Amino acid sequence: MAFSEILKQIRMKQNCTQEQFARELNVSFSTINRWENNHTAPSGLAKMRLLEYCKRNCVDDEILTELYKY
């Protein structure tokens, strides 16, 4: 599964808009939009924030497993 798809799944399961998700990860809305549309990839720091967010919000293990591949 592509990173963009994983990110979108996480956001949708948490019932967040791109703006809300961006605030949670301390990035801009446009950054989330570019990640979800596969225009750019997140930095190492951004990936760490995403993993921390997932752990705090009890994201499914299946999605976390996919996320760890990146």
BELSUL-V683946 format. One record per run of one state. SS is the DSSP state (h for helix, s for strand, l for the rest). FROM is the first residue (numbers start at 1). TO is the last residue. If there is no record, write none. Layout:
ss->{SS | SS}
from->{FROM | FROM}
to->{TO | TO}
This chain:
ss->{l | h | l | h | l | h | l | h | l | h | l}
from->{1 | 3 | 14 | 18 | 26 | 29 | 37 | 44 | 57 | 61 | 69}
to->{2 | 13 | 17 | 25 | 28 | 36 | 43 | 56 | 60 | 68 | 70}
